[in-house]
Amino acid sequence: MPGRAWFEFLGDEDLAFVRRFVLASGSLKEVAKQYGVTYPTIRLRLDRLITKIEVVEQNSEVSEFERLLRAQFADQKLSHETFKLLLSAHLKEQEKSHDQSESA
């Protein structure tokens, strides 16, 4: 079963941003004007979105949970400590599951 596409990891706000960006022909100045914020604010939002997409794309071989976890961290929805804790627990669980399947 193939993994989810990168855009499936984007929330409604991210998708609305991408839509506005495309309709503005990629003009960050125009998008900033539409949102009523400064250019640097929109640039930061785009940078975070790029990071989220890169994380999903670069980790296509890992579990869906790990991709989602990494995407949430890239979107700053998880603290670094929470991310490390959840990822560590997930990797331990995967290793345990893998060891059990090998011994069966």
DRENDO-1510 file (C-alpha; in Angstrom, 1 decimal, always signed):
<recs>
REC; n; res; u; v; w
REC; 1; MET; +0.0; +0.0; +0.0 .
REC; 2; PRO; +1.6; +3.3; -1.0 .
REC; 3; GLY; +2.1; +6.1; +1.6 .
REC; 4; ARG; +0.0; +9.2; +1.6 .
REC; 5; ALA; +0.9; +12.1; -0.7 .
REC; 6; TRP; +2.6; +15.1; +0.9 .
REC; 7; PHE; -0.5; +17.3; +0.5 .
REC; 8; GLU; -2.5; +14.9; +2.6 .
REC; 9; PHE; -0.4; +15.9; +5.6 .
REC; 10; LEU; -1.5; +19.6; +5.2 .
REC; 11; GLY; -4.2; +21.0; +7.3 .
REC; 12; ASP; -7.1; +23.2; +6.0 .
REC; 13; GLU; -5.1; +26.4; +6.7 .
REC; 14; ASP; -2.1; +25.2; +4.8 .
REC; 15; LEU; -4.2; +24.2; +1.8 .
REC; 16; ALA; -5.9; +27.6; +1.9 .
REC; 17; PHE; -2.5; +29.2; +1.9 .
REC; 18; VAL; -1.3; +27.1; -1.0 .
REC; 19; ARG; -4.5; +28.0; -2.9 .
REC; 20; ARG; -4.0; +31.7; -2.3 .
REC; 21; PHE; -0.4; +31.5; -3.3 .
REC; 22; VAL; -1.1; +29.8; -6.6 .
REC; 23; LEU; -4.0; +32.2; -7.4 .
REC; 24; ALA; -1.6; +35.1; -6.6 .
REC; 25; SER; +0.8; +33.6; -9.2 .
REC; 26; GLY; +3.3; +32.9; -6.5 .
REC; 27; SER; +3.5; +36.6; -5.4 .
REC; 28; LEU; +4.3; +36.6; -1.7 .
REC; 29; LYS; +3.6; +40.4; -1.6 .
REC; 30; GLU; +0.1; +39.8; -3.0 .
REC; 31; VAL; -0.5; +37.0; -0.5 .
REC; 32; ALA; +0.7; +39.2; +2.4 .
REC; 33; LYS; -1.7; +41.9; +1.2 .
REC; 34; GLN; -4.6; +39.5; +1.1 .
REC; 35; TYR; -3.8; +38.3; +4.7 .
REC; 36; GLY; -3.1; +41.8; +5.9 .
REC; 37; VAL; +0.3; +40.9; +7.2 .
REC; 38; THR; +3.9; +41.8; +6.3 .
REC; 39; TYR; +6.0; +40.1; +3.6 .
REC; 40; PRO; +8.4; +38.5; +6.2 .
REC; 41; THR; +5.4; +37.0; +8.0 .
REC; 42; ILE; +4.3; +35.3; +4.8 .
REC; 43; ARG; +7.8; +34.3; +3.9 .
REC; 44; LEU; +8.1; +32.6; +7.3 .
REC; 45; ARG; +4.8; +30.8; +6.8 .
REC; 46; LEU; +6.0; +29.6; +3.3 .
REC; 47; ASP; +9.3; +28.4; +4.8 .
REC; 48; ARG; +7.5; +26.4; +7.4 .
REC; 49; LEU; +5.3; +24.9; +4.8 .
REC; 50; ILE; +8.3; +24.0; +2.6 .
REC; 51; THR; +9.9; +22.3; +5.7 .
REC; 52; LYS; +6.8; +20.3; +6.4 .
REC; 53; ILE; +6.6; +19.1; +2.8 .
REC; 54; GLU; +10.4; +18.2; +2.8 .
REC; 55; VAL; +10.0; +16.3; +6.0 .
REC; 56; VAL; +7.2; +14.2; +4.5 .
REC; 57; GLU; +9.0; +13.7; +1.2 .
REC; 58; GLN; +12.4; +12.8; +2.8 .
REC; 59; ASN; +10.8; +10.3; +5.2 .
REC; 60; SER; +8.7; +8.4; +2.7 .
REC; 61; GLU; +10.2; +5.1; +3.8 .
REC; 62; VAL; +9.2; +5.4; +7.5 .
REC; 63; SER; +5.9; +4.6; +9.0 .
REC; 64; GLU; +2.9; +6.9; +8.4 .
REC; 65; PHE; +2.8; +7.7; +12.1 .
REC; 66; GLU; +6.5; +8.9; +12.0 .
REC; 67; ARG; +5.8; +11.0; +8.9 .
REC; 68; LEU; +2.8; +12.6; +10.6 .
REC; 69; LEU; +4.8; +13.2; +13.8 .
REC; 70; ARG; +7.6; +14.8; +11.8 .
REC; 71; ALA; +5.2; +17.0; +9.9 .
REC; 72; GLN; +3.5; +18.1; +13.1 .
REC; 73; PHE; +6.9; +19.0; +14.5 .
REC; 74; ALA; +7.9; +20.9; +11.4 .
REC; 75; ASP; +4.6; +22.8; +11.7 .
REC; 76; GLN; +5.6; +23.7; +15.2 .
REC; 77; LYS; +2.6; +21.9; +16.7 .
REC; 78; LEU; +4.8; +19.8; +18.9 .
REC; 79; SER; +7.7; +20.9; +21.2 .
REC; 80; HIS; +11.1; +19.4; +20.6 .
REC; 81; GLU; +10.8; +17.5; +23.8 .
REC; 82; THR; +7.4; +16.0; +23.0 .
REC; 83; PHE; +8.6; +15.1; +19.5 .
REC; 84; LYS; +11.7; +13.3; +20.8 .
REC; 85; LEU; +9.6; +11.5; +23.4 .
REC; 86; LEU; +6.9; +10.3; +21.0 .
REC; 87; LEU; +9.4; +9.4; +18.3 .
REC; 88; SER; +11.6; +7.4; +20.7 .
REC; 89; ALA; +8.5; +5.5; +22.0 .
REC; 90; HIS; +7.4; +4.8; +18.5 .
REC; 91; LEU; +10.8; +3.5; +17.4 .
REC; 92; LYS; +11.0; +1.3; +20.4 .
REC; 93; GLU; +7.6; -0.1; +19.7 .
REC; 94; GLN; +8.5; -0.8; +16.1 .
REC; 95; GLU; +11.8; -2.5; +17.1 .
REC; 96; LYS; +9.9; -4.7; +19.7 .
REC; 97; SER; +7.3; -5.6; +17.0 .
REC; 98; HIS; +10.1; -6.4; +14.5 .
REC; 99; ASP; +11.9; -8.6; +17.1 .
REC; 100; GLN; +8.7; -10.5; +17.9 .
REC; 101; SER; +8.0; -11.2; +14.2 .
REC; 102; GLU; +11.6; -12.5; +13.7 .
REC; 103; SER; +11.4; -14.9; +16.6 .
REC; 104; ALA; +8.0; -16.3; +15.5 .
</recs>
